[in-house]
Amino acid sequence: MIKLKIKFSSMSKKNRIPDNTRHRELRQKLMKMILWPPEPSQKLRCSRPMLQRGGDFHILKELDGLSPETMLLLWSMMERYNSESKFKIFFETLPETFNTGLSFGIEALAALEGTLLFEEIIQAKEHLRMQYDVLCPLLCNKHPDIFQPDLYTWDRFLWACELWYSNSMKVVFPDEKLKTCLVPVAGLLNHSLCPHIIRYGRVDSASKALKFSLSRPCREGEQCYLSYGNFSSSHLITFYGFMPKGENLYDVIPLDIDAPQSDDFGNSRESEWTAHMVRGTWFSSNHELFNYGLPPPLLNYLRATLNGSKLPMETFVDTENEMAVLETLCSIFDPMLEGLGVLENDQRANLGWDVKLALDFKDLQRRIISSVLASCSAGLETLQRLGLKESMNAAATTEDS
């Protein structure tokens, strides 16, 4: 069990609190705060003190499906600039920008075009923009005295979204309910692929403290890491604004393969899509022939498809078909690698934070794809030698006959 006593100088997040005497009182106050959404049945009652504006909030009933999380976005947008807010000191510690993938500029997005991260960021921003367009203009137009247009802008809505995406954590309360909260100080804990904390924090009713159980020892003075979840680097960049150090098992390249199908009479039917995922081959412990460090389901699917058979291919070896499988994979991944391009390191010095992060992600994609192509190339060389050996043996057998 960890009792939070955090050394602020070890923190790397932007909303770091200086470690000096002047800020001790501030830290003590922050340690006592936990911000979380109200229950749906309580939202109207809880929204009045949160929004701290005059007027009757029965207007929220006009909006169908207004979730507690959405309500907290509205609250966060206003509390950020509310000089009388009880959470004023918390909001004052927050940065002006969170630098997540949701804030990527045009140049960074252009660098990412064609990648999984590009699609993830665009889809996320489109979803948030749709949510904003449905919610905020309506409130501002109908009730400008309560929802002031200068407070409820798209940029401030996006800031509130990034706040909750990048700084919130799930906490188990004494009633055993799991709630998404903003927890000052604890929210500064950084993510790691080998974290100290992998379980949800719990509010202890006896001590009225938020406690975290350690999965491995954390020495005094050592930075304590928290798992944000089993996420890919693209997800962590989009919603948290960083790429983890080390080998992330959840970094994959999805493949949607369109394969022609035929019926039992040999007539062609409408093609079918099948989905597979490929990660860096360095994660595999089996790089032998017919494995190559690649996912068996993908290999077996291609073997069966190229052989025109629906039967499992685990025990049947066809050298010619096997080479066709690897050549097919090369034809898929070669264009991917070419599309990523190359940027020399000395060209990155004066780039913005978002472009640098985008290029780091492309480097990761390039590394994964290169590992797949290297495995395919090694497999093809082995199969060519094997095929040559088989041909020589067959020729020798014919001569003996």
TAPE-V721430 format. One line per field, one symbol per residue. ss: DSSP state (2 for helix, 1 for strand, 0 for the rest). psi: psi as a letter, one per 40 degrees, with the letter a starting at -180 (. if undefined). A space follows every 50 residues. Layout:
BEGIN
ss = ???
psi = ???
END
This chain:
BEGIN
ss = 01000002220000000000222222222220001100022222222222 20000022222200000222222222222000000002222200000000 22200222222200022222222222222222222222222200000000 00022222222222222111110000011111000222011000001000 11110000111100000000000011000000222222200000000000 01111111111100000111111111111022200000000000022222 22222220000000000022222222222222222222220000222000 00222222222222222222222222222222222222222222222222 0
psi = hhhhghhdeeieidfihigiddeddddddddehhhiiiideedddddddd dfiiihfedddehhfhidddddddddddddeheeieedddddeiidiefi deehaddddddeheidddddddddddddddddddcdddddddgdddghde dfiddddddddddddeeiihhhideehhihihhiddeehiiiegidheii ihhhddefihihhheiihiheihhiiheigiiddddddedfihiiahhde hihihhhhhiiiaeeehiihiiiihihhiheediehfihedeeihddddd ddddddefieiiedehhhddddddddddddddddddddddahhideeede iidddddddddddddddddddddddddddddddddddddddddddddddd .
END
